């Protein structure tokens, strides 16, 4: 099913000659080494592929010739991760091992590698790849149930939910990275008590706490990817916020699904944590309840059931403009693990390609909102406020039902398992700006 396996790169006693990488609180120890694209702050230069290590970025473009034995130098000198993603997992694994050897404590390569380190504080992060396709799934049973209950109290789940990984094709051109400014969208919405829609700024702006899955390799049109080979197409994971205008969405989604209520913005974290780095945190697929249907044969694989899930704890945080001005920390809104998703990444790949749809390197999936059991494990304001009917209090004395102008919504994530070094994902932040005039 997967080429990813636990090996010497995950050894918990491995340390780096970069001191910040050995901090137990860092997201980026030597056991992680996520990929991104950056440029030196203020340079205006094109992007360069880098790897995060502690509070530094290793400029792979500068080391392209030295690493040419593990990867074609042209792949590492590219301004995007797309060419690297287009190669096979064997090359990804070899490159990871070469980087670990170069960065581990006592490495004879330290002198040659050190000049190619850049402080994160001196870098601007860029979009790691421009996805050709973006599919957002609906993989959390808890979120689907919570959201459905607001509209269908007696039958929150539609009949197809437990049979098919539901998703929609999103807008790839509006994907941005951490630190994005999110302009409140205008659109049609049916105001309470109204009989006809009005056009104007969304009044129910929301976030969705998700993971992004970047795909690698390619598949031919007309040739489905079998579930047993699906993980060969998983390059890595990032954080993803699927910003949602709930009032626009509610008016327009029937009968064809999300459109303008979703397409205005999606924010991802700039670092892609590779499938190889996540090998220690793989887990069994979410257990189905008694009475649930078994996956149809094309979605069923014993190995996927044993280890097709990933245990990534994702958190969302809110800080208002007033909280920022007062120096107050952000308020945690919820934390939930992707281990509870009803559908695995392999099932998503197998389903999307089952009709012959092809994959391209750099394609992006969203998992859909990740929610768990209980009030502290909800991944959207739609759920937290029960559709806006239950405002919650903030430390600055105000309250919220949906996002207001000036609010900063941020997401973080962490993988933690006894016997292994914890790894993280960095941040995925966005600040809400007023709607455009007119």
Secondary structure, 3 states (H helix, E strand, C coil): CCCCCCCHHHCCCCCECCHHHHCCCCCCCCCCCCEEEEEECCCCCCCEEEEEECCEEEECCCCCCCCCCCCCHHHHHCCCCHHHHCCCHHHHHHHHHHHHHHHECCCCCHHHHHCCEEEHHHEEEECCCCCCCEEEECCCHHHHHHHHHHHCCCCCCCCCCCCCCCEEECCHHHEEECCEEEECCEEEECCCCCCCCEEEECCCEECCEEEEEEECCCCCCCCCCCHHHHHHHEEEEEEEECCEEHHHHHHHCCCCCCCHHHHCCEEECCCEEECCCCHHHEECCCCCCCCCCCCCHHHCCHHHHHHCEECCEEEEEEECHHHHHCCCCCEEEEEEEHHHCCCCHHHHHHHHHCCCCCCCCCCEEECCCCCCCCHHHCCCHHHHCCCCCCCEECCCCCEECCCCCCCEEEEEEEECCCCCCCEECCCEEEEEECCCCC
